[in-house]
Amino acid sequence: MTDLIRYTAAETAAAVASGDVSAVEVAQAHLDRIDAVDTKVHAFLHVDTEGALSAARAVDEKRARGEELGPLAGVPLALKDVFTTRGVPTTAGSKILEGWVPPYDATVTSRLKAAGVVILGKTNMDEFAMGSSTENSAFGPTGNPWDLTRIPGGSGGGSAAALAAYEAPLAIGTDTGGSIRQPGAVTGTVGVKPTYGTVSRYGLIAFSSSLDQGGPCARTVLDAALLHEAIAGHDPLDSTSIDTPVLPLVAAARQKDIRGMRIGVVKEFGGEGYQAGVMQRFHESVALLRSLGAEIVEVSCPSFTYALPAYYLIAPSEASSNLARFDGLRYGLRTGDDGTRSAEDVTALTREAGFGPEVKRRIILGTYALSSGYYDAYYGSAQKVRTLITQDFARAFADVDVLVSPTTPTTAFPIGERADDPMAMYLADLCTIPSNLAGNSAMSVPCGLAPEDGLPVGLQIIAPALADDRLYRVGGAVEAALNDKWGHPLLEEAPVL
Amino acid sequence: MPGITREEVAHLARLSRLELKAEELDHFAEQLNAIVDAVARVSEIAADDVPPTSHPLPLTNVMRPDVVRPSLSPADALAGAPAAEEQRFRVPQILGED
């Protein structure tokens, strides 16, 4: 039998639908792979062997009954541990939720199940999705399959590493400041932040509610499109869900023709702090887009240089409020309840014991930014910057169809290098944050290896809100042209684990 | 803009219900000072005539009909409780003794 773990999601679904392989065989092949390599990679916090095999059996039985299977039926998936799963532990990478078993499924979870997707388990992440390296997980870091001593990005490092290590062909992430795209970039995989409001947040443990957005992670652009279509769509359980039809993303991914598109290069992304090899691959990608028939224009978005500071006021402010729910009273950890302490003291002891340093830093920073006397200077000003960034995007998109930039300023850095230097860590999200603040869509697609370290570089494609199909049109064309040039997908150059 | 002091961090930690240790206070005060310094830049371009944006979507109140729908059973809702009693969450005392 061919190596099932190297199939794309589209190939797997086709093989299951035609009866060439059973969904159970596919699931078992991936569970065996996780068994073999995950002690090294540590992409998973929890592997749900029984649940995966039983979901796979259900797909096989459905096929045996002659029922039609959906486009992802029988395809295994790694789910970021920030989405609730009924009966399966969910931690958000935090000690405060260790051992918690949610009594309900997130909408993303239930849509995956309804599509016949086989959920293999829950992936590692920075605690409450706060971080860019997955080192902030309370359960230990994840290794980058390209070099296990380096970070796989974050916060969704587990999801991206699972793809790059062939532990799953599909994964789900969440992107609040770049947590899908940056891990995609540094692991040589595809990651998409959908337009805010198009993928339900119901059952997504909230970090920063006006920025959080779930989205697809995959090894190919087409697979990301298939997954994106499966999870998107209006959800009455999420009051910020947009009631609009799901765009034809799979068709856009298959189009592979960008002739006549106008593509803007954001001139503010580059210069100091950007690795030479990253910029080299980015400039080559721009030349490739031109050779494929796109018109390239330089655009200026001057407020983007204020996106990072605005983000580190807005996200912690919202987090300081959202994380108030972890009070040790109704679920999760409770510490110090010896019968003499008040509820307030028990809450404070529980939060001290249950939260890691980055979460505490952000709660304090957010509380500071919202406190009287500082509110206008910090949170208020950050909200104005958000308006200016949205206006910059609107001006740019009046002239061009999409924007492009490097996804990250550097390739994957060594584990530990920035662990206790928050400002250095925050810089990893320099190019991804503006789209979270404005709510539009963006994708990272592999565009080569940096010559100086041989590590993957991501090309970021940015589209207007509710024009996510443009990401797939451009991403699909770039991927096809590069695979042609290289003779194989980039990930085949990763070391064998 | 003034920096953030160790005393302020201690006060903010109390407001946030975080029982920080002394060494955490020292460490966070230093790091938060650097972060606050960096993020204070937002005021450079936040002119008076720029309206604030709190959310990317122009949604106002989203309402639904008030009808009874299936919901969690008491057993499910209490399944993750650190302590429960008589179908209720059991919590430490919230009022002083009397």
Interface residues (C-beta under 8 A of the other chain):
Chain A: W100 V101 P102 P103 Y104 Y196 G197 S210 P236 S239 T240 I242 S303 Y306 P309 A310 Y312 L313 S320 A324 D327 G328 L329 R330 Y331 G332 L333 R334 D337 G339 R341 S342 A343 E344 D345 V346 T347 A348 L349 R351 E352 F355 P357 K360 R361 I363 I364 L365 T367 Y368 S371 A377 Y378 G380 S381 A382 Q383 K384 V385 R386 T387 L388 T390 P422 M423 L437 A438 G439 A465
Chain B: M1 I4 E8 V9 L12 A13 R14 L15 S16 R17 L18 E19 L20 K21 E24 F28 Q31 L32 A34 I35 V36 A38 V39 A40 R41 V42 S43 E44 I45 A46 A47 V50 P51 P52 T53 S54 H55 P56 L57 L59 V62 R64 L72 D76 A77 A79 G80 A81 P82 A83 F89 V91 P92 Q93 I94 G96
